[in-house]
Amino acid sequence: MQRQMAGVKQFDRGDVLERAMAVFWRNGYQATSIQDLVDATSVNRGSLYTTFGDKRGLFLAVLEHYSQRFGEPMMAELKDPDPRRAIERMLEAIVRRSRDSRWPRGCLYTNTSLECPGAGDDISRKIAELMAQQESAIYQVLRRAQADGAIDRVQDSRALARFFVGVAHGLNVVNKASPDPAMLKDMVSVAMRVWDAAKPQSKRRSGGQGNTRTRGVPSSVEPH
Protein backbone atom coordinates (compact mmCIF):
# COMPACT_ATOMS: atom_id res chain seq x y z
CA MET A 1 0.00 0.00 0.00
CA GLN A 2 2.70 2.46 1.01
CA ARG A 3 5.81 2.72 -1.16
CA GLN A 4 8.92 4.86 -1.38
CA MET A 5 9.49 6.91 -4.54
CA ALA A 6 12.13 9.64 -4.83
CA GLY A 7 12.25 9.98 -1.05
CA VAL A 8 8.48 10.56 -0.75
CA LYS A 9 6.15 7.98 0.74
CA GLN A 10 3.11 7.40 -1.44
CA PHE A 11 0.00 5.29 -1.00
CA ASP A 12 -3.33 4.54 -2.63
CA ARG A 13 -5.66 7.18 -1.18
CA GLY A 14 -8.79 5.21 -2.00
CA ASP A 15 -7.46 2.11 -0.27
CA VAL A 16 -6.49 4.12 2.81
CA LEU A 17 -9.96 5.71 2.97
CA GLU A 18 -11.61 2.31 2.59
CA ARG A 19 -9.63 0.84 5.48
CA ALA A 20 -10.06 3.93 7.66
CA MET A 21 -13.79 3.91 6.91
CA ALA A 22 -14.12 0.38 8.27
CA VAL A 23 -12.34 1.37 11.50
CA PHE A 24 -14.40 4.53 12.08
CA TRP A 25 -17.60 2.66 11.22
CA ARG A 26 -16.83 -0.13 13.65
CA ASN A 27 -15.41 1.91 16.54
CA GLY A 28 -16.98 5.34 16.14
CA TYR A 29 -15.14 8.63 15.66
CA GLN A 30 -14.19 9.34 19.25
CA ALA A 31 -13.11 5.79 20.12
CA THR A 32 -10.82 5.52 17.10
CA SER A 33 -7.21 6.46 17.79
CA ILE A 34 -4.52 7.49 15.35
CA GLN A 35 -2.74 4.24 16.18
CA ASP A 36 -5.89 2.31 15.17
CA LEU A 37 -5.75 4.08 11.82
CA VAL A 38 -2.03 3.48 11.40
CA ASP A 39 -2.53 -0.22 12.11
CA ALA A 40 -5.51 -0.52 9.74
CA THR A 41 -4.01 1.41 6.84
CA SER A 42 -0.33 0.45 7.23
CA VAL A 43 0.48 4.14 6.65
CA ASN A 44 2.66 5.90 9.22
CA ARG A 45 1.47 8.84 11.28
CA GLY A 46 3.58 11.37 9.42
CA SER A 47 2.09 10.43 6.05
CA LEU A 48 -1.45 10.47 7.43
CA TYR A 49 -0.94 13.89 8.99
CA THR A 50 0.72 15.26 5.85
CA THR A 51 -2.14 14.05 3.66
CA PHE A 52 -5.19 14.65 5.86
CA GLY A 53 -4.01 17.13 8.51
CA ASP A 54 -5.33 15.27 11.54
CA LYS A 55 -7.83 12.62 12.58
CA ARG A 56 -10.74 14.96 11.94
CA GLY A 57 -9.50 15.76 8.45
CA LEU A 58 -9.18 12.06 7.70
CA PHE A 59 -12.67 11.42 9.04
CA LEU A 60 -14.18 14.15 6.87
CA ALA A 61 -12.49 12.54 3.86
CA VAL A 62 -13.87 9.17 4.99
CA LEU A 63 -17.40 10.62 5.11
CA GLU A 64 -17.05 11.69 1.49
CA HIS A 65 -15.71 8.26 0.59
CA TYR A 66 -18.61 6.59 2.40
CA SER A 67 -21.04 8.80 0.51
CA GLN A 68 -19.60 7.62 -2.79
CA ARG A 69 -19.46 3.96 -1.78
CA PHE A 70 -22.84 3.63 -0.09
CA GLY A 71 -24.81 6.88 -0.18
CA GLU A 72 -24.79 7.46 -3.93
CA PRO A 73 -25.83 3.90 -4.90
CA MET A 74 -28.68 4.06 -2.38
CA MET A 75 -29.85 7.44 -3.69
CA ALA A 76 -29.62 6.16 -7.27
CA GLU A 77 -32.62 3.97 -6.43
CA LEU A 78 -34.69 7.16 -6.41
CA LYS A 79 -34.30 7.37 -10.19
CA ASP A 80 -36.92 4.65 -10.67
CA PRO A 81 -39.63 6.17 -12.91
CA ASP A 82 -42.33 4.94 -10.51
CA PRO A 83 -42.15 7.39 -7.55
CA ARG A 84 -43.58 4.95 -5.03
CA ARG A 85 -41.23 2.22 -6.13
CA ALA A 86 -38.32 4.69 -6.03
CA ILE A 87 -38.86 5.38 -2.31
CA GLU A 88 -39.38 1.70 -1.58
CA ARG A 89 -36.22 0.73 -3.45
CA MET A 90 -34.19 3.28 -1.48
CA LEU A 91 -35.39 1.78 1.80
CA GLU A 92 -34.86 -1.77 0.53
CA ALA A 93 -31.28 -0.85 -0.36
CA ILE A 94 -30.67 -0.07 3.30
CA VAL A 95 -32.12 -3.44 4.31
CA ARG A 96 -29.89 -5.22 1.77
CA ARG A 97 -26.78 -3.45 3.04
CA SER A 98 -27.70 -4.37 6.61
CA ARG A 99 -27.38 -8.05 5.66
CA ASP A 100 -23.87 -7.60 4.26
CA SER A 101 -21.58 -9.13 6.89
CA ARG A 102 -18.53 -7.45 5.37
CA TRP A 103 -19.48 -4.17 7.04
CA PRO A 104 -20.33 -3.09 10.59
CA ARG A 105 -23.99 -2.72 11.49
CA GLY A 106 -25.76 0.60 11.19
CA CYS A 107 -24.69 3.49 8.99
CA LEU A 108 -21.63 5.70 9.33
CA TYR A 109 -23.79 8.83 8.88
CA THR A 110 -26.36 7.74 11.44
CA ASN A 111 -23.82 6.42 13.92
CA THR A 112 -21.88 9.68 13.68
CA SER A 113 -25.00 11.85 14.02
CA LEU A 114 -25.59 10.24 17.42
CA GLU A 115 -22.02 11.18 18.31
CA CYS A 116 -22.19 14.72 16.90
CA PRO A 117 -22.33 16.63 20.21
CA GLY A 118 -18.77 15.50 20.89
CA ALA A 119 -17.51 15.10 17.34
CA GLY A 120 -17.05 18.77 16.40
CA ASP A 121 -18.96 21.42 14.50
CA ASP A 122 -17.41 20.66 11.11
CA ILE A 123 -18.36 16.99 11.37
CA SER A 124 -21.86 17.88 12.54
CA ARG A 125 -22.25 20.25 9.60
CA LYS A 126 -21.08 17.58 7.19
CA ILE A 127 -23.60 15.06 8.50
CA ALA A 128 -26.36 17.69 8.33
CA GLU A 129 -25.36 18.50 4.75
CA LEU A 130 -25.52 14.85 3.70
CA MET A 131 -28.92 14.39 5.37
CA ALA A 132 -30.22 17.54 3.68
CA GLN A 133 -29.14 16.15 0.30
CA GLN A 134 -31.08 12.98 1.01
CA GLU A 135 -34.15 14.94 2.06
CA SER A 136 -33.97 17.09 -1.08
CA ALA A 137 -33.72 14.04 -3.36
CA ILE A 138 -36.72 12.39 -1.70
CA TYR A 139 -38.65 15.67 -1.85
CA GLN A 140 -38.13 15.85 -5.62
CA VAL A 141 -39.53 12.32 -5.98
CA LEU A 142 -42.58 13.29 -3.93
CA ARG A 143 -43.16 16.45 -5.96
CA ARG A 144 -42.99 14.36 -9.11
CA ALA A 145 -45.54 11.99 -7.59
CA GLN A 146 -47.86 14.91 -6.88
CA ALA A 147 -47.48 16.23 -10.42
CA ASP A 148 -48.35 12.76 -11.74
CA GLY A 149 -51.35 12.43 -9.44
CA ALA A 150 -49.84 9.55 -7.46
CA ILE A 151 -49.99 11.61 -4.23
CA ASP A 152 -52.67 14.10 -3.33
CA ARG A 153 -51.54 17.67 -4.04
CA VAL A 154 -52.78 18.82 -0.63
CA GLN A 155 -50.17 16.66 1.09
CA ASP A 156 -47.15 18.38 2.63
CA SER A 157 -44.41 16.88 0.47
CA ARG A 158 -41.65 18.41 2.59
CA ALA A 159 -43.02 16.78 5.74
CA LEU A 160 -43.35 13.47 3.92
CA ALA A 161 -39.75 13.73 2.71
CA ARG A 162 -38.59 14.25 6.28
CA PHE A 163 -40.66 11.27 7.39
CA PHE A 164 -38.92 8.99 4.87
CA VAL A 165 -35.51 10.36 5.88
CA GLY A 166 -36.44 9.45 9.44
CA VAL A 167 -37.44 5.95 8.38
CA ALA A 168 -34.14 5.52 6.51
CA HIS A 169 -32.09 6.51 9.54
CA GLY A 170 -34.38 4.55 11.84
CA LEU A 171 -33.64 1.40 9.85
CA ASN A 172 -29.95 1.95 10.50
CA VAL A 173 -30.44 2.53 14.22
CA VAL A 174 -32.59 -0.58 14.61
CA ASN A 175 -30.12 -2.64 12.58
CA LYS A 176 -27.28 -1.56 14.85
CA ALA A 177 -29.22 -2.51 17.97
CA SER A 178 -30.94 -5.66 16.68
CA PRO A 179 -29.86 -7.15 13.35
CA ASP A 180 -33.21 -8.72 12.45
CA PRO A 181 -34.02 -8.42 8.71
CA ALA A 182 -37.68 -9.27 9.35
CA MET A 183 -38.00 -6.27 11.66
CA LEU A 184 -36.50 -3.97 9.04
CA LYS A 185 -38.81 -5.33 6.34
CA ASP A 186 -41.80 -4.65 8.59
CA MET A 187 -40.64 -1.06 9.03
CA VAL A 188 -40.38 -0.57 5.28
CA SER A 189 -43.82 -2.12 4.75
CA VAL A 190 -45.50 0.19 7.26
CA ALA A 191 -43.63 3.22 5.91
CA MET A 192 -44.99 2.53 2.43
CA ARG A 193 -48.52 2.43 3.85
CA VAL A 194 -47.98 6.05 4.77
CA TRP A 195 -47.39 6.67 1.06
CA ASP A 196 -50.60 4.81 0.22
CA ALA A 197 -52.54 6.87 2.75
CA ALA A 198 -51.33 10.01 0.96
CA LYS A 199 -52.89 8.98 -2.36
CA PRO A 200 -55.82 10.99 -3.73
CA GLN A 201 -59.19 9.77 -2.43
CA SER A 202 -60.22 8.46 -5.85
CA LYS A 203 -57.15 6.23 -6.15
CA ARG A 204 -57.50 4.91 -2.61
CA ARG A 205 -61.14 3.98 -3.25
CA SER A 206 -60.30 2.29 -6.55
CA GLY A 207 -58.33 -0.47 -4.83
CA GLY A 208 -54.72 -1.57 -4.98
CA GLN A 209 -52.10 -1.13 -2.33
CA GLY A 210 -53.71 1.91 -0.79
CA ASN A 211 -57.32 0.76 -0.53
CA THR A 212 -57.15 -0.27 3.12
CA ARG A 213 -56.84 2.11 6.03
CA THR A 214 -54.00 0.84 8.19
CA ARG A 215 -53.89 1.29 11.94
CA GLY A 216 -50.87 3.30 13.00
CA VAL A 217 -50.67 5.51 9.91
CA PRO A 218 -50.28 9.12 11.06
CA SER A 219 -53.40 11.21 10.45
CA SER A 220 -51.17 14.09 9.30
CA VAL A 221 -50.60 12.35 5.99
CA GLU A 222 -54.27 11.71 5.33
CA PRO A 223 -55.92 13.95 2.69
CA HIS A 224 -57.44 17.06 4.27
N, C-alpha and C positions, 0 to 999 in steps of 0.2 A: 504493500500500500504506500509506504513512505520510501522514497529513494533519494539518493544524493546525485545532483547534477550541477557541475560548475560551482560547487561549494554551497549550493542552496538546496535545502530539503524541500521536496515537492511531494504531493499526494493527490489522490483522486478526491476532489471535494465532494462529489456526489456520494461516494462510498463512505466518507467520514460522516456526512450528514445522516446517511441511512443508519449507521451504527450508533451515532449519538442519539438519533431519534428513538431507537429501541430502548436505550438506557433511560432517557428522560420519561418516556412513556411508561416504562415499568416502575421506576422509582419516584417519579415526580420531580419537579424543578428543584425545590429546596433540598430534597434528600440526596440529590445527585452531586457528587463532588468532582472537582477537576481530575482527581486521580481515577475516579470511575470512568471518566471520559477518555483519559489517557489509555487506560487498560482496554477499553472497548474499541478504540479507534487505532491503537498502536501508533499514535502520533504524539510526539513529546509536547510538554507544556509550552515550550517556547514557540513551536510552530503553530499550536492552537491559538495562543495569544496573538501572535503576529497576524494570523489570518482573520480571526474573529473578534479580537479585542479582549474579551473576557467571557465568562460563562454565560452571562446574559446575552451577549452578542451572538454566541454560538446557538443559544436557545432560540433567539429570534430567527436565525437562519434555518433552524430545524423546523420551526412553525411554518415557514414558507415551503420547505421541502415536504412536510406532512400535507400541506394544502395541495401540492402538486400530485403527490402519491395517492392520497385518499380523498381529499375534499373535491378536487376537480372531477374525478370519475363519478363520484356520488352525485354531484350537481349536474353532470351530463345526462343523468336519467331524466331530468326535467325537460329535456328536449323532445320527449315523446309527444307526438301530435295530439294525443288524447290527454287533456289536462288532468283528468282524474287519475288516469293511469300514470301520468308523469309524477304526481305526488306519491302515489303508492309505490312506484318503482324506486323513488329516492329513499323512502323508508325501508323498503325491502333490501336495498343495498346495505343499509346499516346492519340489518339482521344477518345478512350473508357474511359481512366482515366480522361480526361478533363470533361466528363459528370458525373463523380462521385461527387455528392454534399457533400459527407462526408469530402472532402479535399479542401483546398484552390486552387484557380486557378493557372495555371502555373506549374513550376517544381522547386523544391528546388535547384537543381544544377544550372539551368538557372537563376533563380532569384538571386542566390548568385553570379554567375559570373558577373552580372551587377553591383554588389555591391563590387566586389573584390578590386578595388583601395583603399577602406577604410576598408576592412575586415581583412587584414593582409596577409603576405607572405605565412604562412603555410596553410591558408584556400585557397588562390589562387592556391597554388601548388596541394592541394587535388582536387580541381575542375578540374584543368588541367589534373591530373592523371586519373580521372574518365572519362573525355571526350576522352582522348587518348585511354583508354580501349574500349570505344564505337567505336571509329574510327578503331581500330585494328580488332575488331570483324566484322565490316561491310566490311573491306578490305578483310578479309579471305573469306567472302561470294562472293565477287566480283571476287577474284582470282579463286575460285571454278567455278564460272559462265564462266570465260574465258577458263578454262581447259575443261569445258563441251561444249564449243562452243555457249553458250547462249549470251555472250558478245564478241564483236570483240577483238581479242588479241592486236590490236594496241591502244585500249583505255587506258588511264591513270587511272588505277584502284585506285591508291592512291587519285587522284583528285576527282574521283567519290565518294569514301568513305567520303571524307571531305564534298562534296556536300550534301550527305544524312545526315551526322551529322548536317550540317547547317539547313537542312529541319526539322530534329527532334527538334532542339532547337528553330527554328522559329515557329513551331507549338505551343510550350509552351509560347513563347512571345505573339503570337497573341491571344491565349486562355486567357492569363492574361489580355490583353487589351480589348478584345471583345469576350465573350464566345458564339460564333456562330458555332455550329457543322458543318453546311453546308460549312462555309468558310474553316474549317480545312479539310473537305473531299475533297474540290476542290484543296487544296494545295497538298494533298497526290496524287490525280489523276494526276496533272500536273507533280509532281516529278517522278511518275512512267513512264511518257512519255519520260522523260530523259533516263530512263533505255531502253525503246524501241528504242530510237534513237541511242543507243550504240550497238544494235544488229549487227551482220554481215550483209552485204548487201544482201546476198542470203536469209536470214531469214526475212528481212524486206520486200523484194519483194514478198515473198511467201504468205504474208497475215498475219492475226492475229492481235494482239494488236499493233504491231509496224509497220503496213503497211502504215500508214498515217503520213506524215510530219506535225508536230504540230507547229503552230506559237508560238514563245516564248521559244522554246527549245534552249538552248545555243549551238552555232556552235562548241564549244570546245569539245562536246561529240559526234559529228558526226564522222563517220569513216574517216580517212585521205585518 
